[in-house]
Amino acid sequence: KVPQTPDYMVGVINLRGSVVPVINMRLKFGMEDIEKTRDSCIIVVEVDVDGEPITVGALADSVQEVMDMNDSQIEPPPKIGTKLNTEFIKGMGNLGDKFVIILDINKVFSADDLELAREISDETEEVTA
């Protein structure tokens, strides 16, 4: 846990010599946290902030499959109503027999999250230098 950060900012990892903040996606989305298992994984993503890439680790329960999709397989996000925030959903991937939710990773994290991630990376790298 990184001191003085939101509960969902659960720590940092060393990725090829760079410090990468890790965000628990369950907590970020307001879900109940569960115990980590051997299926738990950190998905490393690059998010664009004012033209500058920020690397963040997204802690997920598991990854079922990594796949390539073309634009014809992606449908617009559903209109679910006003009570559910879908602004971070880029679309629904149509895989024939099932659908997968495709997140717009640049909208999942708030500006405050990303600024905090940048500060954690910068401060931790200064301490380890």
mmCIF file of the C-alpha atoms, coordinates in Angstrom:
data_MODEL
# 
_entry.id   MODEL 
# 
loop_
_atom_site.group_PDB 
_atom_site.id 
_atom_site.type_symbol 
_atom_site.label_atom_id 
_atom_site.label_alt_id 
_atom_site.label_comp_id 
_atom_site.label_asym_id 
_atom_site.label_entity_id 
_atom_site.label_seq_id 
_atom_site.pdbx_PDB_ins_code 
_atom_site.Cartn_x 
_atom_site.Cartn_y 
_atom_site.Cartn_z 
_atom_site.occupancy 
_atom_site.B_iso_or_equiv 
_atom_site.pdbx_formal_charge 
_atom_site.auth_seq_id 
_atom_site.auth_comp_id 
_atom_site.auth_asym_id 
_atom_site.auth_atom_id 
_atom_site.pdbx_PDB_model_num 
ATOM 1   C CA . LYS A 1 1   ? 0.000   0.000   0.000   1.00 0.00 ? 1   LYS A CA 1 
ATOM 2   C CA . VAL A 1 2   ? 1.234   3.460   -0.886  1.00 0.00 ? 2   VAL A CA 1 
ATOM 3   C CA . PRO A 1 3   ? 0.719   5.843   2.083   1.00 0.00 ? 3   PRO A CA 1 
ATOM 4   C CA . GLN A 1 4   ? -1.727  8.743   1.703   1.00 0.00 ? 4   GLN A CA 1 
ATOM 5   C CA . THR A 1 5   ? -3.320  7.391   -1.471  1.00 0.00 ? 5   THR A CA 1 
ATOM 6   C CA . PRO A 1 6   ? -6.845  6.126   -2.209  1.00 0.00 ? 6   PRO A CA 1 
ATOM 7   C CA . ASP A 1 7   ? -7.617  2.528   -1.142  1.00 0.00 ? 7   ASP A CA 1 
ATOM 8   C CA . TYR A 1 8   ? -7.530  1.344   -4.754  1.00 0.00 ? 8   TYR A CA 1 
ATOM 9   C CA . MET A 1 9   ? -3.884  2.475   -5.174  1.00 0.00 ? 9   MET A CA 1 
ATOM 10  C CA . VAL A 1 10  ? -2.496  -0.767  -3.755  1.00 0.00 ? 10  VAL A CA 1 
ATOM 11  C CA . GLY A 1 11  ? 1.234   -0.542  -4.371  1.00 0.00 ? 11  GLY A CA 1 
ATOM 12  C CA . VAL A 1 12  ? 3.989   -0.400  -6.951  1.00 0.00 ? 12  VAL A CA 1 
ATOM 13  C CA . ILE A 1 13  ? 5.930   -2.892  -9.051  1.00 0.00 ? 13  ILE A CA 1 
ATOM 14  C CA . ASN A 1 14  ? 9.350   -2.704  -10.654 1.00 0.00 ? 14  ASN A CA 1 
ATOM 15  C CA . LEU A 1 15  ? 8.983   -3.146  -14.407 1.00 0.00 ? 15  LEU A CA 1 
ATOM 16  C CA . ARG A 1 16  ? 12.368  -3.270  -16.127 1.00 0.00 ? 16  ARG A CA 1 
ATOM 17  C CA . GLY A 1 17  ? 13.774  -0.719  -13.704 1.00 0.00 ? 17  GLY A CA 1 
ATOM 18  C CA . SER A 1 18  ? 10.759  1.617   -13.803 1.00 0.00 ? 18  SER A CA 1 
ATOM 19  C CA . VAL A 1 19  ? 8.356   2.095   -10.913 1.00 0.00 ? 19  VAL A CA 1 
ATOM 20  C CA . VAL A 1 20  ? 4.769   1.336   -11.937 1.00 0.00 ? 20  VAL A CA 1 
ATOM 21  C CA . PRO A 1 21  ? 1.852   2.176   -9.592  1.00 0.00 ? 21  PRO A CA 1 
ATOM 22  C CA . VAL A 1 22  ? -0.748  -0.597  -9.264  1.00 0.00 ? 22  VAL A CA 1 
ATOM 23  C CA . ILE A 1 23  ? -4.493  0.084   -9.064  1.00 0.00 ? 23  ILE A CA 1 
ATOM 24  C CA . ASN A 1 24  ? -6.931  -2.574  -7.813  1.00 0.00 ? 24  ASN A CA 1 
ATOM 25  C CA . MET A 1 25  ? -9.659  -2.465  -10.477 1.00 0.00 ? 25  MET A CA 1 
ATOM 26  C CA . ARG A 1 26  ? -12.283 -4.010  -8.185  1.00 0.00 ? 26  ARG A CA 1 
ATOM 27  C CA . LEU A 1 27  ? -11.845 -1.187  -5.685  1.00 0.00 ? 27  LEU A CA 1 
ATOM 28  C CA . LYS A 1 28  ? -11.607 1.418   -8.472  1.00 0.00 ? 28  LYS A CA 1 
ATOM 29  C CA . PHE A 1 29  ? -15.012 0.307   -9.801  1.00 0.00 ? 29  PHE A CA 1 
ATOM 30  C CA . GLY A 1 30  ? -16.572 0.244   -6.314  1.00 0.00 ? 30  GLY A CA 1 
ATOM 31  C CA . MET A 1 31  ? -16.706 -3.546  -6.087  1.00 0.00 ? 31  MET A CA 1 
ATOM 32  C CA . GLU A 1 32  ? -15.886 -5.645  -3.041  1.00 0.00 ? 32  GLU A CA 1 
ATOM 33  C CA . ASP A 1 33  ? -12.260 -6.720  -2.858  1.00 0.00 ? 33  ASP A CA 1 
ATOM 34  C CA . ILE A 1 34  ? -11.568 -10.444 -2.962  1.00 0.00 ? 34  ILE A CA 1 
ATOM 35  C CA . GLU A 1 35  ? -8.593  -12.522 -1.934  1.00 0.00 ? 35  GLU A CA 1 
ATOM 36  C CA . LYS A 1 36  ? -5.837  -12.705 -4.524  1.00 0.00 ? 36  LYS A CA 1 
ATOM 37  C CA . THR A 1 37  ? -5.369  -16.080 -6.192  1.00 0.00 ? 37  THR A CA 1 
ATOM 38  C CA . ARG A 1 38  ? -2.890  -17.592 -8.600  1.00 0.00 ? 38  ARG A CA 1 
ATOM 39  C CA . ASP A 1 39  ? -5.196  -16.294 -11.381 1.00 0.00 ? 39  ASP A CA 1 
ATOM 40  C CA . SER A 1 40  ? -4.865  -12.680 -10.171 1.00 0.00 ? 40  SER A CA 1 
ATOM 41  C CA . CYS A 1 41  ? -2.685  -10.630 -12.484 1.00 0.00 ? 41  CYS A CA 1 
ATOM 42  C CA . ILE A 1 42  ? -1.432  -7.131  -13.156 1.00 0.00 ? 42  ILE A CA 1 
ATOM 43  C CA . ILE A 1 43  ? -2.196  -5.812  -16.625 1.00 0.00 ? 43  ILE A CA 1 
ATOM 44  C CA . VAL A 1 44  ? 0.319   -3.127  -17.548 1.00 0.00 ? 44  VAL A CA 1 
ATOM 45  C CA . VAL A 1 45  ? -1.240  -0.318  -19.598 1.00 0.00 ? 45  VAL A CA 1 
ATOM 46  C CA . GLU A 1 46  ? -0.045  2.983   -20.969 1.00 0.00 ? 46  GLU A CA 1 
ATOM 47  C CA . VAL A 1 47  ? -2.428  5.902   -20.532 1.00 0.00 ? 47  VAL A CA 1 
ATOM 48  C CA . ASP A 1 48  ? -2.074  9.204   -22.368 1.00 0.00 ? 48  ASP A CA 1 
ATOM 49  C CA . VAL A 1 49  ? -2.024  12.297  -20.146 1.00 0.00 ? 49  VAL A CA 1 
ATOM 50  C CA . ASP A 1 50  ? -1.630  15.571  -22.027 1.00 0.00 ? 50  ASP A CA 1 
ATOM 51  C CA . GLY A 1 51  ? 0.359   13.789  -24.718 1.00 0.00 ? 51  GLY A CA 1 
ATOM 52  C CA . GLU A 1 52  ? 2.634   12.079  -22.200 1.00 0.00 ? 52  GLU A CA 1 
ATOM 53  C CA . PRO A 1 53  ? 2.352   8.319   -21.601 1.00 0.00 ? 53  PRO A CA 1 
ATOM 54  C CA . ILE A 1 54  ? 1.923   7.151   -17.995 1.00 0.00 ? 54  ILE A CA 1 
ATOM 55  C CA . THR A 1 55  ? 2.400   3.451   -17.230 1.00 0.00 ? 55  THR A CA 1 
ATOM 56  C CA . VAL A 1 56  ? -0.044  1.958   -14.713 1.00 0.00 ? 56  VAL A CA 1 
ATOM 57  C CA . GLY A 1 57  ? -0.626  -1.591  -13.483 1.00 0.00 ? 57  GLY A CA 1 
ATOM 58  C CA . ALA A 1 58  ? -4.261  -2.680  -13.325 1.00 0.00 ? 58  ALA A CA 1 
ATOM 59  C CA . LEU A 1 59  ? -4.804  -5.521  -10.831 1.00 0.00 ? 59  LEU A CA 1 
ATOM 60  C CA . ALA A 1 60  ? -7.432  -7.904  -12.236 1.00 0.00 ? 60  ALA A CA 1 
ATOM 61  C CA . ASP A 1 61  ? -9.013  -11.111 -10.921 1.00 0.00 ? 61  ASP A CA 1 
ATOM 62  C CA . SER A 1 62  ? -7.830  -13.018 -13.989 1.00 0.00 ? 62  SER A CA 1 
ATOM 63  C CA . VAL A 1 63  ? -7.193  -12.828 -17.717 1.00 0.00 ? 63  VAL A CA 1 
ATOM 64  C CA . GLN A 1 64  ? -9.080  -15.376 -19.777 1.00 0.00 ? 64  GLN A CA 1 
ATOM 65  C CA . GLU A 1 65  ? -7.545  -14.636 -23.153 1.00 0.00 ? 65  GLU A CA 1 
ATOM 66  C CA . VAL A 1 66  ? -5.542  -12.048 -25.063 1.00 0.00 ? 66  VAL A CA 1 
ATOM 67  C CA . MET A 1 67  ? -7.003  -11.373 -28.487 1.00 0.00 ? 67  MET A CA 1 
ATOM 68  C CA . ASP A 1 68  ? -6.871  -9.059  -31.462 1.00 0.00 ? 68  ASP A CA 1 
ATOM 69  C CA . MET A 1 69  ? -10.127 -7.566  -32.680 1.00 0.00 ? 69  MET A CA 1 
ATOM 70  C CA . ASN A 1 70  ? -10.848 -5.504  -35.750 1.00 0.00 ? 70  ASN A CA 1 
ATOM 71  C CA . ASP A 1 71  ? -13.264 -2.558  -35.814 1.00 0.00 ? 71  ASP A CA 1 
ATOM 72  C CA . SER A 1 72  ? -16.051 -4.634  -37.389 1.00 0.00 ? 72  SER A CA 1 
ATOM 73  C CA . GLN A 1 73  ? -16.155 -6.802  -34.245 1.00 0.00 ? 73  GLN A CA 1 
ATOM 74  C CA . ILE A 1 74  ? -16.660 -3.834  -31.906 1.00 0.00 ? 74  ILE A CA 1 
ATOM 75  C CA . GLU A 1 75  ? -20.175 -2.530  -31.319 1.00 0.00 ? 75  GLU A CA 1 
ATOM 76  C CA . PRO A 1 76  ? -21.047 0.755   -29.569 1.00 0.00 ? 76  PRO A CA 1 
ATOM 77  C CA . PRO A 1 77  ? -21.490 0.624   -25.790 1.00 0.00 ? 77  PRO A CA 1 
ATOM 78  C CA . PRO A 1 78  ? -25.026 -0.123  -24.621 1.00 0.00 ? 78  PRO A CA 1 
ATOM 79  C CA . LYS A 1 79  ? -27.348 2.628   -23.433 1.00 0.00 ? 79  LYS A CA 1 
ATOM 80  C CA . ILE A 1 80  ? -28.051 1.365   -19.923 1.00 0.00 ? 80  ILE A CA 1 
ATOM 81  C CA . GLY A 1 81  ? -29.715 4.435   -18.441 1.00 0.00 ? 81  GLY A CA 1 
ATOM 82  C CA . THR A 1 82  ? -28.642 7.335   -16.307 1.00 0.00 ? 82  THR A CA 1 
ATOM 83  C CA . LYS A 1 83  ? -27.815 5.411   -13.116 1.00 0.00 ? 83  LYS A CA 1 
ATOM 84  C CA . LEU A 1 84  ? -24.894 3.458   -14.544 1.00 0.00 ? 84  LEU A CA 1 
ATOM 85  C CA . ASN A 1 85  ? -21.776 5.280   -15.712 1.00 0.00 ? 85  ASN A CA 1 
ATOM 86  C CA . THR A 1 86  ? -20.708 3.817   -19.062 1.00 0.00 ? 86  THR A CA 1 
ATOM 87  C CA . GLU A 1 87  ? -18.406 6.637   -20.190 1.00 0.00 ? 87  GLU A CA 1 
ATOM 88  C CA . PHE A 1 88  ? -15.336 4.420   -19.737 1.00 0.00 ? 88  PHE A CA 1 
ATOM 89  C CA . ILE A 1 89  ? -16.762 1.642   -21.946 1.00 0.00 ? 89  ILE A CA 1 
ATOM 90  C CA . LYS A 1 90  ? -15.377 1.906   -25.476 1.00 0.00 ? 90  LYS A CA 1 
ATOM 91  C CA . GLY A 1 91  ? -17.647 -0.783  -26.848 1.00 0.00 ? 91  GLY A CA 1 
ATOM 92  C CA . MET A 1 92  ? -18.683 -4.405  -26.825 1.00 0.00 ? 92  MET A CA 1 
ATOM 93  C CA . GLY A 1 93  ? -16.533 -6.951  -28.602 1.00 0.00 ? 93  GLY A CA 1 
ATOM 94  C CA . ASN A 1 94  ? -18.650 -9.414  -30.554 1.00 0.00 ? 94  ASN A CA 1 
ATOM 95  C CA . LEU A 1 95  ? -16.939 -12.795 -30.542 1.00 0.00 ? 95  LEU A CA 1 
ATOM 96  C CA . GLY A 1 96  ? -19.811 -14.713 -32.123 1.00 0.00 ? 96  GLY A CA 1 
ATOM 97  C CA . ASP A 1 97  ? -21.011 -16.721 -29.142 1.00 0.00 ? 97  ASP A CA 1 
ATOM 98  C CA . LYS A 1 98  ? -20.110 -14.146 -26.487 1.00 0.00 ? 98  LYS A CA 1 
ATOM 99  C CA . PHE A 1 99  ? -19.528 -10.454 -25.860 1.00 0.00 ? 99  PHE A CA 1 
ATOM 100 C CA . VAL A 1 100 ? -16.669 -8.820  -23.978 1.00 0.00 ? 100 VAL A CA 1 
ATOM 101 C CA . ILE A 1 101 ? -16.632 -5.313  -22.550 1.00 0.00 ? 101 ILE A CA 1 
ATOM 102 C CA . ILE A 1 102 ? -13.868 -3.163  -24.022 1.00 0.00 ? 102 ILE A CA 1 
ATOM 103 C CA . LEU A 1 103 ? -12.733 -0.407  -21.689 1.00 0.00 ? 103 LEU A CA 1 
ATOM 104 C CA . ASP A 1 104 ? -11.474 2.961   -22.885 1.00 0.00 ? 104 ASP A CA 1 
ATOM 105 C CA . ILE A 1 105 ? -8.357  2.882   -20.735 1.00 0.00 ? 105 ILE A CA 1 
ATOM 106 C CA . ASN A 1 106 ? -7.846  6.645   -21.168 1.00 0.00 ? 106 ASN A CA 1 
ATOM 107 C CA . LYS A 1 107 ? -11.220 7.225   -19.433 1.00 0.00 ? 107 LYS A CA 1 
ATOM 108 C CA . VAL A 1 108 ? -11.036 4.552   -16.707 1.00 0.00 ? 108 VAL A CA 1 
ATOM 109 C CA . PHE A 1 109 ? -8.547  6.528   -14.638 1.00 0.00 ? 109 PHE A CA 1 
ATOM 110 C CA . SER A 1 110 ? -9.346  10.071  -13.527 1.00 0.00 ? 110 SER A CA 1 
ATOM 111 C CA . ALA A 1 111 ? -6.936  12.970  -13.971 1.00 0.00 ? 111 ALA A CA 1 
ATOM 112 C CA . ASP A 1 112 ? -6.300  12.796  -10.198 1.00 0.00 ? 112 ASP A CA 1 
ATOM 113 C CA . ASP A 1 113 ? -5.490  9.061   -10.437 1.00 0.00 ? 113 ASP A CA 1 
ATOM 114 C CA . LEU A 1 114 ? -2.994  9.664   -13.210 1.00 0.00 ? 114 LEU A CA 1 
ATOM 115 C CA . GLU A 1 115 ? -1.358  12.655  -11.550 1.00 0.00 ? 115 GLU A CA 1 
ATOM 116 C CA . LEU A 1 116 ? -0.994  10.585  -8.380  1.00 0.00 ? 116 LEU A CA 1 
ATOM 117 C CA . ALA A 1 117 ? 0.472   7.704   -10.427 1.00 0.00 ? 117 ALA A CA 1 
ATOM 118 C CA . ARG A 1 118 ? 2.967   10.096  -12.010 1.00 0.00 ? 118 ARG A CA 1 
ATOM 119 C CA . GLU A 1 119 ? 3.963   11.487  -8.586  1.00 0.00 ? 119 GLU A CA 1 
ATOM 120 C CA . ILE A 1 120 ? 4.393   7.984   -7.127  1.00 0.00 ? 120 ILE A CA 1 
ATOM 121 C CA . SER A 1 121 ? 6.573   6.932   -10.068 1.00 0.00 ? 121 SER A CA 1 
ATOM 122 C CA . ASP A 1 122 ? 8.671   10.086  -9.886  1.00 0.00 ? 122 ASP A CA 1 
ATOM 123 C CA . GLU A 1 123 ? 9.093   10.038  -6.083  1.00 0.00 ? 123 GLU A CA 1 
ATOM 124 C CA . THR A 1 124 ? 9.883   6.330   -5.892  1.00 0.00 ? 124 THR A CA 1 
ATOM 125 C CA . GLU A 1 125 ? 12.420  6.548   -8.719  1.00 0.00 ? 125 GLU A CA 1 
ATOM 126 C CA . GLU A 1 126 ? 14.120  9.471   -6.921  1.00 0.00 ? 126 GLU A CA 1 
ATOM 127 C CA . VAL A 1 127 ? 14.366  7.424   -3.706  1.00 0.00 ? 127 VAL A CA 1 
ATOM 128 C CA . THR A 1 128 ? 15.831  4.397   -5.504  1.00 0.00 ? 128 THR A CA 1 
ATOM 129 C CA . ALA A 1 129 ? 18.284  6.453   -7.594  1.00 0.00 ? 129 ALA A CA 1 
# 
